[in-house]
Amino acid sequence: MEQQFISELPANIVFSAGSVKSKSPSNIALIKYWGKRENQIPTNASISYTLTNSYTETELKFEPKSGNDFDVKVFLDKNLQTNFAPKIIQFFERIEAYMPFLRRFRFEVHTHNSFPHSSGIASSASGMSAMANCLIKMEKLLGSSLNEEQAHRKASFLARLGSGSACRSTYKGLVVWGENKALPNSSNLYAIKYPNQQIHSVFIHFHDTILLIHEGEKSVSSTVGHQLMDRHPYAEKRFIEANKNLEKLLPILKNGDVFAFGKMVEHEALTLHAMMMTSDPAFMLMKPQTVAAIDSIWAYRKKTGNPLFFTLDAGANIHLLYPDDIAKEVHEFIKNELKQFCEKGNYIHDQVNF
């Protein structure tokens, strides 16, 4: 399967300088994957919402060079980031088999996030997705004959090798990554867009407000957290459950049962963090304010009957998920009750991107 992604550019191609740009959103998983195998292969399938306002914009400048070393400079908001270049070079090493011309160029990466640095939004997903999209555009400039569908799939494939969840950020809407029997076209190698016609309209107009509980660096990185699943006593049971939960979610997405949706999504979020707390060594990424905010959300839902739910990524910050028709009420609740749990009172209003 991987063979389909090897570049078909001719060996005698004439290389020239150029520049390409891409804008790619972050995403938030509803059914989580936690744990992966060699070459960024997920241990279970996942599904995510692509966001609208949380994105990365990247410009990739390139010019031919001599020598056989990778040559990369990375600028974040016009400031040179020497610690970012090794990450891009590692990415290039992973994808060189599919983009064999990379050593022939000198690269400058100019990138910008629409959200604050260390805000708990998955910048690796949007960043690596934007980079993969740029590389596909570069390949096409150099003469690749990829059609739109092939280019989109290869971008997702490449993005996965940079950051697993980045492969989901190459598509809008609800996106699935990982093989699951309920979705015959699903793959471990790249993400696929979940068909809009299988989604009730209520879920197409969902909001996502991110409560920035903790804006600093996590105590345990996602990379290390994934690795700890290799010897986790409950890992295999979790992988089976996650795939079953995805299968259970699909009819819910179609029939529009928001409370069944919320129950599943919250269960997945808490299960993710339960796996962290039962790892060896154990670790905890939630903060006291995370737990306090969850208690407040549950109390609000019990009191009002409004379908306000939460999910968590691998961190302390909370993603509030709610339908469009209660957005005004929820915004008041955030301002009056939940803001107090946020570091510096910060939160970000976003919505899903279809």
C-alpha positions as CSV (number, residue, x, y, z in Angstrom):
1,M,0.0,0.0,0.0
2,E,2.8,2.5,0.9
3,Q,4.2,2.0,-2.7
4,Q,1.4,4.2,-4.1
5,F,2.8,7.2,-2.3
6,I,6.3,7.1,-3.8
7,S,6.9,10.1,-6.0
8,E,6.8,9.5,-9.7
9,L,8.9,12.5,-10.6
10,P,11.5,11.6,-13.3
11,A,15.1,11.3,-12.2
12,N,16.3,13.9,-14.8
13,I,13.9,16.6,-13.5
14,V,15.3,20.2,-13.5
15,F,15.0,21.6,-10.0
16,S,14.1,25.3,-9.5
17,A,13.4,27.6,-6.6
18,G,9.9,28.4,-5.5
19,S,7.5,28.9,-2.6
20,V,4.2,27.3,-1.6
21,K,1.7,28.1,1.1
22,S,-0.9,26.1,3.1
23,K,-3.4,26.7,5.9
24,S,-4.4,23.7,8.0
25,P,-6.7,23.4,11.0
26,S,-6.3,21.6,14.3
27,N,-8.7,18.9,15.3
28,I,-10.1,17.4,18.5
29,A,-10.7,13.6,18.7
30,L,-14.1,12.3,19.9
31,I,-13.0,8.7,19.9
32,K,-9.4,8.7,21.1
33,Y,-6.4,6.7,20.0
34,W,-3.7,6.3,22.7
35,G,-0.8,4.0,21.8
36,K,0.8,3.4,18.4
37,R,2.9,0.9,16.7
38,E,6.1,1.4,14.6
39,N,5.9,3.9,11.8
40,Q,3.1,5.9,13.4
41,I,0.4,3.2,13.0
42,P,-2.5,3.6,15.5
43,T,-3.5,0.8,17.8
44,N,-7.2,1.7,17.3
45,A,-9.3,3.8,15.0
46,S,-10.2,7.3,16.0
47,I,-12.6,10.0,14.8
48,S,-12.2,13.8,15.2
49,Y,-13.8,17.1,14.6
50,T,-11.8,19.5,12.5
51,L,-11.8,23.0,13.9
52,T,-12.4,26.4,12.2
53,N,-10.5,29.1,14.0
54,S,-7.6,27.2,15.4
55,Y,-5.2,26.7,12.5
56,T,-1.6,26.9,11.3
57,E,-0.5,28.9,8.2
58,T,2.8,27.8,6.7
59,E,4.9,29.0,3.8
60,L,7.6,26.7,2.5
61,K,10.4,28.4,0.5
62,F,12.9,26.2,-1.4
63,E,15.9,26.5,-3.6
64,P,18.3,24.0,-5.2
65,K,21.5,23.3,-3.4
66,S,24.6,21.0,-3.6
67,G,25.5,18.5,-1.0
68,N,23.5,15.6,0.5
69,D,22.5,16.9,3.9
70,F,19.1,18.2,4.9
71,D,19.1,22.0,5.1
72,V,16.2,23.5,7.0
73,K,15.5,26.7,8.9
74,V,12.2,27.3,10.7
75,F,10.7,30.7,11.6
76,L,7.7,31.0,13.9
77,D,6.1,34.4,13.6
78,K,9.2,35.7,11.8
79,N,11.5,34.5,14.6
80,L,14.1,31.9,13.9
81,Q,13.5,28.7,16.0
82,T,16.6,26.6,16.0
83,N,15.0,23.9,18.1
84,F,12.3,23.3,15.5
85,A,14.6,22.4,12.6
86,P,15.6,18.9,14.0
87,K,11.9,18.0,14.2
88,I,11.4,18.9,10.5
89,I,14.6,17.1,9.6
90,Q,13.3,14.0,11.4
91,F,10.1,14.3,9.5
92,F,12.0,14.6,6.2
93,E,13.9,11.5,7.1
94,R,10.7,9.5,7.6
95,I,9.2,10.6,4.3
96,E,12.3,10.7,2.1
97,A,11.3,7.4,0.5
98,Y,8.1,9.0,-0.8
99,M,9.7,12.5,-1.6
100,P,13.2,11.6,-2.7
101,F,14.0,15.1,-3.9
102,L,14.1,16.6,-0.4
103,R,17.9,16.6,-0.1
104,R,18.3,18.5,-3.3
105,F,16.8,21.7,-1.7
106,R,17.5,24.3,1.0
107,F,14.3,25.0,2.9
108,E,12.9,27.9,4.9
109,V,9.7,27.2,6.8
110,H,7.7,30.3,7.9
111,T,4.8,29.4,10.1
112,H,2.1,31.1,12.2
113,N,-0.5,29.7,14.6
114,S,-3.8,31.5,15.0
115,F,-3.9,30.4,18.7
116,P,-1.4,31.2,21.5
117,H,1.7,29.0,21.8
118,S,1.3,26.4,24.5
119,S,-2.4,27.0,24.6
120,G,-3.2,23.3,24.7
121,I,-4.5,23.2,21.1
122,A,-2.8,20.5,19.0
123,S,-0.3,22.6,17.0
124,S,1.6,19.5,15.9
125,A,-1.6,18.3,14.1
126,S,-2.2,21.6,12.3
127,G,1.5,22.3,11.8
128,M,2.5,18.9,10.3
129,S,-0.7,18.9,8.2
130,A,0.2,22.3,6.8
131,M,3.8,21.1,6.1
132,A,2.5,18.0,4.3
133,N,0.2,20.1,2.2
134,C,3.1,22.4,1.3
135,L,5.2,19.4,0.2
136,I,2.4,18.1,-2.0
137,K,2.1,21.5,-3.7
138,M,5.8,21.6,-4.1
139,E,5.8,18.1,-5.7
140,K,3.1,19.3,-8.1
141,L,5.1,22.4,-9.0
142,L,8.0,20.1,-9.9
143,G,5.8,18.2,-12.3
144,S,3.9,15.5,-10.4
145,S,0.7,14.3,-12.1
146,L,-1.2,13.6,-8.9
147,N,-4.9,14.3,-9.2
148,E,-6.8,16.0,-6.4
149,E,-7.9,12.8,-4.6
150,Q,-4.4,11.3,-4.8
151,A,-2.8,14.5,-3.6
152,H,-5.2,14.7,-0.7
153,R,-4.6,11.1,0.4
154,K,-0.8,11.5,0.1
155,A,-0.9,14.7,2.2
156,S,-2.7,12.7,4.9
157,F,-0.2,9.9,4.6
158,L,2.8,12.2,4.9
159,A,1.2,14.2,7.8
160,R,0.8,11.0,9.7
161,L,4.5,10.4,9.6
162,G,5.1,13.8,11.1
163,S,2.4,13.6,13.9
164,G,-0.2,10.9,14.0
165,S,-3.2,13.1,14.5
166,A,-2.0,15.4,11.8
167,C,-3.4,13.1,9.2
168,R,-6.9,13.9,10.4
169,S,-6.3,17.7,9.9
170,T,-5.9,17.4,6.2
171,Y,-9.7,17.1,5.9
172,K,-12.7,19.1,7.0
173,G,-15.6,17.9,9.1
174,L,-15.6,14.5,10.9
175,V,-12.5,12.5,10.0
176,V,-11.6,8.9,10.7
177,W,-8.1,7.5,11.0
178,G,-7.4,3.8,11.6
179,E,-8.9,0.5,10.3
180,N,-12.3,-0.4,11.6
181,K,-14.7,-3.0,10.2
182,A,-17.6,-0.6,10.3
183,L,-15.8,1.6,7.7
184,P,-14.5,-0.5,4.8
185,N,-12.4,2.3,3.3
186,S,-10.7,3.2,6.6
187,S,-6.9,2.8,6.8
188,N,-4.0,2.9,9.3
189,L,-1.9,4.7,6.7
190,Y,-4.0,7.8,6.2
191,A,-7.3,9.4,7.3
192,I,-10.6,9.5,5.4
193,K,-13.4,12.1,5.6
194,Y,-16.5,10.7,7.2
195,P,-19.4,11.3,4.7
196,N,-21.5,14.3,5.5
197,Q,-24.7,12.5,4.4
198,Q,-24.2,10.1,7.3
199,I,-24.2,13.0,9.8
200,H,-27.3,14.6,11.4
201,S,-27.4,18.4,10.8
202,V,-27.2,19.1,14.6
203,F,-23.6,17.7,14.6
204,I,-22.6,19.8,11.6
205,H,-23.2,23.0,13.5
206,F,-21.4,22.1,16.8
207,H,-19.3,24.6,18.7
208,D,-16.1,23.9,20.6
209,T,-14.9,26.3,23.2
210,I,-11.4,25.5,24.6
211,L,-11.0,26.3,28.3
212,L,-7.3,27.1,28.8
213,I,-6.9,25.5,32.2
214,H,-3.1,25.2,31.9
215,E,-1.1,27.0,29.2
216,G,2.4,25.6,30.1
217,E,4.3,22.6,29.0
218,K,2.9,19.2,29.9
219,S,4.6,17.1,32.5
220,V,4.6,14.1,30.2
221,S,4.7,14.5,26.4
222,S,2.2,12.7,24.2
223,T,5.1,10.8,22.6
224,V,6.1,9.3,26.0
225,G,2.5,8.7,26.9
226,H,1.9,6.7,23.7
227,Q,5.1,4.6,24.5
228,L,3.8,3.8,28.0
229,M,0.9,2.0,26.3
230,D,3.3,-0.7,25.0
231,R,3.4,-2.4,28.4
232,H,0.2,-1.1,29.9
233,P,-1.8,-3.9,31.7
234,Y,-5.2,-2.6,30.2
235,A,-3.9,-1.7,26.8
236,E,-5.4,-4.5,24.7
237,K,-8.8,-4.1,26.4
238,R,-8.7,-0.4,25.7
239,F,-7.9,-0.8,22.0
240,I,-10.9,-3.2,21.6
241,E,-13.2,-0.8,23.5
242,A,-12.2,2.2,21.4
243,N,-13.0,0.4,18.2
244,K,-16.4,-0.7,19.6
245,N,-17.1,2.8,20.8
246,L,-16.4,4.2,17.3
247,E,-18.9,1.6,15.9
248,K,-21.5,2.7,18.5
249,L,-21.0,6.4,17.6
250,L,-21.7,6.1,13.9
251,P,-25.6,5.5,14.2
252,I,-25.7,8.3,16.9
253,L,-24.1,10.7,14.4
254,K,-26.8,9.8,11.9
255,N,-29.8,10.0,14.2
256,G,-28.9,13.2,16.0
257,D,-29.1,11.9,19.6
258,V,-27.0,14.6,21.3
259,F,-27.1,13.1,24.7
260,A,-25.9,9.7,23.5
261,F,-23.2,11.6,21.7
262,G,-22.1,13.5,24.8
263,K,-22.2,10.4,27.0
264,M,-19.8,8.6,24.6
265,V,-17.5,11.5,24.1
266,E,-17.1,12.2,27.8
267,H,-16.5,8.5,28.5
268,E,-13.8,8.4,25.9
269,A,-12.1,11.5,27.4
270,L,-12.1,10.1,30.9
271,T,-10.9,6.7,29.7
272,L,-8.0,8.4,28.0
273,H,-6.9,10.0,31.2
274,A,-7.6,6.8,33.2
275,M,-5.1,5.0,31.0
276,M,-2.5,7.7,31.9
277,M,-3.2,7.3,35.6
278,T,-2.8,3.6,35.4
279,S,0.4,3.6,33.3
280,D,3.7,2.5,34.8
281,P,5.0,5.0,35.8
282,A,1.6,6.7,36.4
283,F,1.1,10.3,35.4
284,M,-1.7,12.8,35.6
285,L,-2.2,15.7,33.1
286,M,-5.5,17.0,34.5
287,K,-5.2,19.8,37.0
288,P,-7.5,20.5,40.0
289,Q,-9.2,23.2,38.0
290,T,-9.9,20.6,35.3
291,V,-11.8,18.5,37.7
292,A,-13.6,21.5,39.2
293,A,-14.7,22.7,35.8
294,I,-16.0,19.2,34.9
295,D,-18.1,19.2,38.1
296,S,-19.5,22.6,37.2
297,I,-20.3,21.3,33.6
298,W,-22.1,18.3,35.1
299,A,-24.1,20.5,37.5
300,Y,-25.1,22.9,34.8
301,R,-26.3,20.1,32.5
302,K,-28.3,18.5,35.4
303,K,-29.9,21.9,36.3
304,T,-30.7,23.2,32.8
305,G,-31.1,20.0,30.8
306,N,-28.9,21.7,28.1
307,P,-26.7,19.4,26.0
308,L,-23.3,20.8,27.0
309,F,-20.5,18.2,27.0
310,F,-16.7,18.1,27.3
311,T,-13.8,16.2,26.0
312,L,-10.1,16.3,26.9
313,D,-7.0,15.9,24.8
314,A,-3.7,14.7,26.3
315,G,-3.6,17.7,28.7
316,A,-5.4,19.7,31.3
317,N,-7.5,21.9,28.9
318,I,-11.2,21.2,28.3
319,H,-13.0,21.3,25.0
320,L,-16.6,22.2,25.5
321,L,-18.9,20.7,22.8
322,Y,-22.4,22.0,22.3
323,P,-25.0,22.6,19.5
324,D,-25.6,25.9,17.9
325,D,-29.0,26.5,19.4
326,I,-27.7,26.9,23.0
327,A,-24.5,28.8,22.1
328,K,-25.6,32.1,23.6
329,E,-26.6,30.4,26.9
330,V,-23.4,28.5,27.1
331,H,-21.3,31.6,26.4
332,E,-22.9,33.2,29.4
333,F,-22.2,30.1,31.6
334,I,-18.6,30.2,30.4
335,K,-18.2,33.8,31.2
336,N,-19.9,33.7,34.6
337,E,-18.9,30.2,35.9
338,L,-16.2,28.5,33.9
339,K,-13.8,31.4,33.3
340,Q,-12.6,31.2,36.9
341,F,-11.0,27.8,36.2
342,C,-9.0,29.1,33.3
343,E,-5.4,30.3,33.6
344,K,-5.5,34.1,33.3
345,G,-9.2,33.7,32.5
346,N,-8.4,32.6,28.9
347,Y,-10.6,30.6,26.7
348,I,-11.0,30.3,22.9
349,H,-14.4,30.1,21.1
350,D,-14.2,27.8,18.0
351,Q,-16.6,25.6,16.0
352,V,-16.4,22.6,13.8
353,N,-15.4,23.1,10.1
354,F,-17.5,21.4,7.4
